[in-house]
């Protein structure tokens, strides 16, 4: 009991001495200074004054080197200053001091990725990116994961990150831009592998033909398609492509006959090709052979019940053949399939008028005008977005 009382007296004496009081006051003042500096550093970071934040956090670390949060703050300040390489050491130090500091892991992953150290960052990004709460950091981490996966030729993981981005940010312009380039890059890589692994395959000639067609090198493209047929005469879709190519390139005296022959050959190979039936129907309609056009359009619509253009072509051909009453059902089906398409409403209104159904014709003409106005506004908005200029409104002529 005496020892306890003596200890209490000793502590009271020490704490009550002038020297102890001065030391306590000095410690409190130092702590207040550290807290003020920490607040100042955080404010600088939040306000985007990143260089000031770097200086303040460096001072804090000199004063309190074992506080993990100060190393995290320095790492974030470096990263925000576009200095991801400098951020790495600070973030690693923060994690050594406090392994549970999730923010340090998140920023370390992105800093490693953006410093070109994808091999090190990938495990962190795969583990943490789906769980980041902050939207901006989440998008950055997922995009870094995508880019690193592509750089490491890890295509499956790249697609995993792309799916994350598309799920989390489906309308983000940067995500859409990345999507375009990733699929383009994957396509190029697959093409290169095809050329290396199977240089004499028909698929190589098919790729070459498609590339030449996009360059409008019609004769060279057709030659490549012919090489495909030489390797596999029964391959579906090739005669169809040649026929389409013939109709696309500059017209000659034999264009229609040449194209018709290719689409007919396509149907010998693939009798279920609704597209070939449709084009043959359109060629017949343009030559005013309405009976043959009706046959082809009817088969196209039967082969593909969702093929709205086939129903439109059938309706137009029936009207032209003097059968407006028969034209109404396929055109009504076209309206059901494409209610926003002005052409479907106009053609149905025309058929109603010819069939003596004036009230129905007026209703469909109003629907055509609404759909046409909506389509016109959408087109103007697209043009304005592309050009950055307001496009004057125009009066669209009704469809054929």
TISE-641169 format. One record per residue (C-alpha): residue in one letter; x, y, z; residue number from 1. Coordinates in steps of 0.2 Angstrom, whole numbers, plus 5000, padded with zeros to 4 digits. Last residue first. Layout:
ATOM;A;X;Y;Z;NUM
...
***
This chain:
ATOM;X;4792;5028;4485;400
ATOM;X;4795;5037;4502;399
ATOM;X;4788;5054;4506;398
ATOM;X;4799;5069;4502;397
ATOM;X;4808;5076;4518;396
ATOM;X;4806;5094;4522;395
ATOM;X;4822;5101;4529;394
ATOM;X;4828;5108;4545;393
ATOM;X;4844;5118;4546;392
ATOM;X;4858;5109;4553;391
ATOM;X;4866;5116;4569;390
ATOM;X;4884;5114;4570;389
ATOM;X;4896;5103;4580;388
ATOM;X;4898;5092;4564;387
ATOM;X;4896;5075;4572;386
ATOM;X;4884;5080;4586;385
ATOM;X;4874;5091;4574;384
ATOM;X;4873;5077;4561;383
ATOM;X;4866;5065;4574;382
ATOM;X;4854;5078;4581;381
ATOM;X;4848;5081;4563;380
ATOM;X;4846;5063;4560;379
ATOM;X;4836;5060;4576;378
ATOM;X;4825;5075;4571;377
ATOM;X;4821;5068;4554;376
ATOM;X;4817;5051;4561;375
ATOM;X;4805;5059;4573;374
ATOM;X;4797;5069;4560;373
ATOM;X;4795;5054;4549;372
ATOM;X;4787;5044;4562;371
ATOM;X;4775;5057;4566;370
ATOM;X;4771;5060;4548;369
ATOM;X;4769;5041;4544;368
ATOM;X;4757;5039;4559;367
ATOM;X;4747;5053;4552;366
ATOM;X;4747;5044;4535;365
ATOM;X;4742;5028;4544;364
ATOM;X;4727;5037;4552;363
ATOM;X;4722;5044;4535;362
ATOM;X;4723;5028;4526;361
ATOM;X;4712;5019;4539;360
ATOM;X;4699;5032;4536;359
ATOM;X;4700;5031;4517;358
ATOM;X;4699;5012;4516;357
ATOM;X;4695;5010;4498;356
ATOM;X;4708;4997;4494;355
ATOM;X;4719;5010;4485;354
ATOM;X;4719;5021;4500;353
ATOM;X;4723;5007;4512;352
ATOM;X;4738;5002;4501;351
ATOM;X;4744;5020;4501;350
ATOM;X;4742;5021;4520;349
ATOM;X;4751;5004;4522;348
ATOM;X;4766;5011;4511;347
ATOM;X;4767;5027;4521;346
ATOM;X;4766;5018;4538;345
ATOM;X;4780;5005;4533;344
ATOM;X;4791;5019;4526;343
ATOM;X;4790;5030;4541;342
ATOM;X;4800;5016;4552;341
ATOM;X;4796;5018;4570;340
ATOM;X;4783;5004;4570;339
ATOM;X;4795;4992;4562;338
ATOM;X;4789;4974;4565;337
ATOM;X;4771;4978;4568;336
ATOM;X;4771;4991;4553;335
ATOM;X;4779;4977;4542;334
ATOM;X;4764;4965;4548;333
ATOM;X;4752;4978;4543;332
ATOM;X;4761;4979;4526;331
ATOM;X;4759;4960;4524;330
ATOM;X;4741;4961;4528;329
ATOM;X;4736;4976;4517;328
ATOM;X;4744;4970;4500;327
ATOM;X;4730;4957;4497;326
ATOM;X;4717;4972;4497;325
ATOM;X;4729;4982;4486;324
ATOM;X;4729;4969;4472;323
ATOM;X;4733;4979;4456;322
ATOM;X;4750;4971;4453;321
ATOM;X;4758;4987;4459;320
ATOM;X;4748;4985;4475;319
ATOM;X;4754;4967;4477;318
ATOM;X;4772;4972;4473;317
ATOM;X;4772;4986;4486;316
ATOM;X;4765;4974;4499;315
ATOM;X;4778;4960;4495;314
ATOM;X;4792;4973;4496;313
ATOM;X;4786;4979;4512;312
ATOM;X;4784;4962;4519;311
ATOM;X;4802;4957;4513;310
ATOM;X;4808;4974;4521;309
ATOM;X;4801;4968;4538;308
ATOM;X;4811;4952;4539;307
ATOM;X;4806;4946;4556;306
ATOM;X;4796;4931;4548;305
ATOM;X;4812;4925;4540;304
ATOM;X;4809;4910;4528;303
ATOM;X;4791;4915;4525;302
ATOM;X;4795;4933;4522;301
ATOM;X;4808;4928;4509;300
ATOM;X;4797;4916;4501;299
ATOM;X;4783;4929;4499;298
ATOM;X;4796;4942;4492;297
ATOM;X;4802;4929;4479;296
ATOM;X;4784;4925;4473;295
ATOM;X;4778;4943;4473;294
ATOM;X;4793;4948;4463;293
ATOM;X;4789;4935;4450;292
ATOM;X;4771;4941;4448;291
ATOM;X;4777;4959;4448;290
ATOM;X;4789;4958;4434;289
ATOM;X;4790;4977;4434;288
ATOM;X;4809;4977;4430;287
ATOM;X;4811;4985;4447;286
ATOM;X;4800;4972;4455;285
ATOM;X;4810;4958;4448;284
ATOM;X;4826;4965;4455;283
ATOM;X;4818;4968;4472;282
ATOM;X;4811;4950;4472;281
ATOM;X;4828;4943;4468;280
ATOM;X;4835;4954;4482;279
ATOM;X;4822;4947;4494;278
ATOM;X;4825;4929;4489;277
ATOM;X;4844;4931;4491;276
ATOM;X;4841;4938;4508;275
ATOM;X;4830;4924;4514;274
ATOM;X;4843;4911;4511;273
ATOM;X;4834;4895;4515;272
ATOM;X;4838;4887;4498;271
ATOM;X;4857;4888;4502;270
ATOM;X;4868;4881;4488;269
ATOM;X;4855;4882;4474;268
ATOM;X;4848;4898;4482;267
ATOM;X;4866;4906;4480;266
ATOM;X;4866;4901;4462;265
ATOM;X;4850;4911;4460;264
ATOM;X;4858;4926;4469;263
ATOM;X;4873;4925;4457;262
ATOM;X;4862;4924;4441;261
ATOM;X;4852;4939;4447;260
ATOM;X;4868;4949;4449;259
ATOM;X;4874;4946;4432;258
ATOM;X;4857;4949;4424;257
ATOM;X;4856;4966;4433;256
ATOM;X;4873;4972;4430;255
ATOM;X;4874;4967;4411;254
ATOM;X;4873;4984;4403;253
ATOM;X;4885;4991;4416;252
ATOM;X;4883;4999;4434;251
ATOM;X;4897;5005;4444;250
ATOM;X;4900;4993;4459;249
ATOM;X;4887;4989;4472;248
ATOM;X;4875;4978;4462;247
ATOM;X;4890;4967;4457;246
ATOM;X;4896;4966;4475;245
ATOM;X;4879;4961;4481;244
ATOM;X;4879;4947;4469;243
ATOM;X;4897;4942;4474;242
ATOM;X;4891;4942;4492;241
ATOM;X;4876;4931;4488;240
ATOM;X;4887;4919;4478;239
ATOM;X;4898;4917;4494;238
ATOM;X;4884;4915;4507;237
ATOM;X;4884;4896;4508;236
ATOM;X;4900;4886;4504;235
ATOM;X;4896;4873;4491;234
ATOM;X;4910;4877;4478;233
ATOM;X;4923;4876;4492;232
ATOM;X;4941;4879;4486;231
ATOM;X;4936;4886;4469;230
ATOM;X;4922;4895;4478;229
ATOM;X;4934;4904;4489;228
ATOM;X;4945;4909;4474;227
ATOM;X;4929;4916;4466;226
ATOM;X;4927;4927;4482;225
ATOM;X;4945;4933;4480;224
ATOM;X;4942;4938;4461;223
ATOM;X;4926;4947;4466;222
ATOM;X;4937;4957;4479;221
ATOM;X;4950;4961;4466;220
ATOM;X;4936;4967;4454;219
ATOM;X;4927;4978;4467;218
ATOM;X;4942;4987;4475;217
ATOM;X;4929;4998;4485;216
ATOM;X;4941;4998;4500;215
ATOM;X;4928;4989;4510;214
ATOM;X;4927;4976;4496;213
ATOM;X;4946;4973;4497;212
ATOM;X;4945;4969;4515;211
ATOM;X;4930;4958;4513;210
ATOM;X;4939;4949;4499;209
ATOM;X;4955;4947;4509;208
ATOM;X;4946;4939;4524;207
ATOM;X;4937;4927;4512;206
ATOM;X;4954;4923;4504;205
ATOM;X;4961;4918;4521;204
ATOM;X;4945;4909;4526;203
ATOM;X;4947;4898;4510;202
ATOM;X;4963;4891;4518;201
ATOM;X;4980;4892;4511;200
ATOM;X;4988;4902;4524;199
ATOM;X;4981;4892;4539;198
ATOM;X;4991;4895;4555;197
ATOM;X;5000;4911;4550;196
ATOM;X;4987;4919;4541;195
ATOM;X;4974;4914;4553;194
ATOM;X;4984;4920;4568;193
ATOM;X;4986;4937;4559;192
ATOM;X;4967;4938;4557;191
ATOM;X;4964;4934;4575;190
ATOM;X;4976;4948;4580;189
ATOM;X;4967;4960;4569;188
ATOM;X;4950;4955;4576;187
ATOM;X;4956;4957;4593;186
ATOM;X;4962;4974;4589;185
ATOM;X;4946;4979;4582;184
ATOM;X;4936;4972;4596;183
ATOM;X;4947;4982;4608;182
ATOM;X;4946;4998;4598;181
ATOM;X;4928;4998;4597;180
ATOM;X;4925;4994;4616;179
ATOM;X;4938;5007;4621;178
ATOM;X;4928;5020;4612;177
ATOM;X;4912;5014;4620;176
ATOM;X;4920;5015;4637;175
ATOM;X;4927;5032;4634;174
ATOM;X;4909;5038;4629;173
ATOM;X;4901;5031;4645;172
ATOM;X;4884;5024;4640;171
ATOM;X;4886;5006;4648;170
ATOM;X;4897;5011;4663;169
ATOM;X;4896;4997;4675;168
ATOM;X;4890;4983;4664;167
ATOM;X;4900;4988;4649;166
ATOM;X;4915;4991;4660;165
ATOM;X;4914;4974;4668;164
ATOM;X;4911;4966;4651;163
ATOM;X;4927;4974;4645;162
ATOM;X;4937;4968;4660;161
ATOM;X;4931;4950;4657;160
ATOM;X;4935;4952;4638;159
ATOM;X;4953;4958;4643;158
ATOM;X;4954;4943;4654;157
ATOM;X;4950;4931;4640;156
ATOM;X;4962;4940;4628;155
ATOM;X;4977;4939;4639;154
ATOM;X;4990;4945;4626;153
ATOM;X;4999;4954;4640;152
ATOM;X;4996;4971;4632;151
ATOM;X;4978;4967;4630;150
ATOM;X;4976;4962;4648;149
ATOM;X;4985;4978;4653;148
ATOM;X;4973;4988;4643;147
ATOM;X;4958;4980;4650;146
ATOM;X;4964;4980;4668;145
ATOM;X;4968;4999;4666;144
ATOM;X;4950;5002;4660;143
ATOM;X;4944;4992;4675;142
ATOM;X;4954;5002;4687;141
ATOM;X;4950;5019;4679;140
ATOM;X;4931;5015;4679;139
ATOM;X;4932;5010;4697;138
ATOM;X;4942;5026;4702;137
ATOM;X;4929;5037;4694;136
ATOM;X;4914;5027;4701;135
ATOM;X;4921;5026;4719;134
ATOM;X;4915;5010;4727;133
ATOM;X;4929;4998;4721;132
ATOM;X;4924;4980;4722;131
ATOM;X;4924;4974;4704;130
ATOM;X;4942;4982;4702;129
ATOM;X;4949;4973;4718;128
ATOM;X;4954;4955;4713;127
ATOM;X;4957;4957;4695;126
ATOM;X;4966;4973;4697;125
ATOM;X;4977;4967;4711;124
ATOM;X;4982;4951;4701;123
ATOM;X;4985;4962;4685;122
ATOM;X;4996;4975;4693;121
ATOM;X;5012;4966;4694;120
ATOM;X;5012;4959;4676;119
ATOM;X;5006;4976;4670;118
ATOM;X;5021;4986;4676;117
ATOM;X;5020;4999;4663;116
ATOM;X;5019;5014;4675;115
ATOM;X;5000;5015;4671;114
ATOM;X;4997;4998;4677;113
ATOM;X;5008;4999;4693;112
ATOM;X;4999;5016;4697;111
ATOM;X;4982;5008;4694;110
ATOM;X;4985;4993;4706;109
ATOM;X;4994;5004;4719;108
ATOM;X;4979;5015;4719;107
ATOM;X;4967;5001;4723;106
ATOM;X;4979;4993;4735;105
ATOM;X;4981;5009;4745;104
ATOM;X;4962;5012;4745;103
ATOM;X;4960;4995;4753;102
ATOM;X;4971;4998;4769;101
ATOM;X;4970;4981;4777;100
ATOM;X;4989;4979;4775;99
ATOM;X;4993;4993;4786;98
ATOM;X;5011;4998;4788;97
ATOM;X;5017;4987;4774;96
ATOM;X;5002;4993;4764;95
ATOM;X;5006;5011;4767;94
ATOM;X;5024;5008;4761;93
ATOM;X;5018;5000;4745;92
ATOM;X;5007;5015;4742;91
ATOM;X;5022;5027;4745;90
ATOM;X;5034;5017;4733;89
ATOM;X;5021;5016;4719;88
ATOM;X;5016;5034;4719;87
ATOM;X;5032;5040;4711;86
ATOM;X;5028;5029;4695;85
ATOM;X;5010;5035;4695;84
ATOM;X;5016;5053;4693;83
ATOM;X;5001;5061;4684;82
ATOM;X;4999;5073;4698;81
ATOM;X;4984;5064;4704;80
ATOM;X;4995;5048;4706;79
ATOM;X;5007;5058;4716;78
ATOM;X;4994;5065;4728;77
ATOM;X;4986;5047;4730;76
ATOM;X;5003;5040;4735;75
ATOM;X;5006;5055;4747;74
ATOM;X;4989;5052;4755;73
ATOM;X;4992;5033;4756;72
ATOM;X;5009;5037;4765;71
ATOM;X;5000;5048;4777;70
ATOM;X;4987;5035;4780;69
ATOM;X;5000;5022;4785;68
ATOM;X;5006;5032;4800;67
ATOM;X;5023;5026;4804;66
ATOM;X;5034;5040;4797;65
ATOM;X;5025;5054;4808;64
ATOM;X;5035;5070;4807;63
ATOM;X;5044;5066;4791;62
ATOM;X;5029;5058;4784;61
ATOM;X;5019;5073;4788;60
ATOM;X;5031;5084;4778;59
ATOM;X;5030;5073;4763;58
ATOM;X;5011;5074;4765;57
ATOM;X;5012;5093;4764;56
ATOM;X;5023;5094;4749;55
ATOM;X;5013;5081;4739;54
ATOM;X;4997;5090;4744;53
ATOM;X;5004;5106;4737;52
ATOM;X;5009;5098;4721;51
ATOM;X;4991;5091;4720;50
ATOM;X;4981;5107;4721;49
ATOM;X;4966;5098;4715;48
ATOM;X;4954;5105;4728;47
ATOM;X;4952;5088;4737;46
ATOM;X;4971;5086;4737;45
ATOM;X;4974;5103;4744;44
ATOM;X;4961;5100;4758;43
ATOM;X;4968;5084;4763;42
ATOM;X;4986;5092;4764;41
ATOM;X;4979;5106;4775;40
ATOM;X;4970;5094;4786;39
ATOM;X;4985;5084;4789;38
ATOM;X;4995;5100;4792;37
ATOM;X;4983;5105;4805;36
ATOM;X;4983;5088;4813;35
ATOM;X;5002;5089;4814;34
ATOM;X;5003;5106;4821;33
ATOM;X;4990;5101;4835;32
ATOM;X;5001;5086;4839;31
ATOM;X;5016;5097;4840;30
ATOM;X;5006;5109;4852;29
ATOM;X;5000;5095;4863;28
ATOM;X;5018;5089;4864;27
ATOM;X;5025;5106;4868;26
ATOM;X;5012;5108;4882;25
ATOM;X;5016;5092;4889;24
ATOM;X;5035;5096;4889;23
ATOM;X;5031;5113;4897;22
ATOM;X;5021;5105;4911;21
ATOM;X;5034;5092;4914;20
ATOM;X;5047;5105;4916;19
ATOM;X;5036;5115;4928;18
ATOM;X;5033;5100;4939;17
ATOM;X;5016;5094;4941;16
ATOM;X;5017;5079;4930;15
ATOM;X;5033;5074;4939;14
ATOM;X;5026;5077;4957;13
ATOM;X;5010;5069;4953;12
ATOM;X;5019;5054;4946;11
ATOM;X;5030;5053;4962;10
ATOM;X;5015;5055;4974;9
ATOM;X;5005;5041;4965;8
ATOM;X;5021;5030;4965;7
ATOM;X;5023;5033;4984;6
ATOM;X;5005;5029;4987;5
ATOM;X;5007;5012;4978;4
ATOM;X;5022;5008;4987;3
ATOM;X;5014;5012;5004;2
ATOM;X;5000;5000;5000;1
***
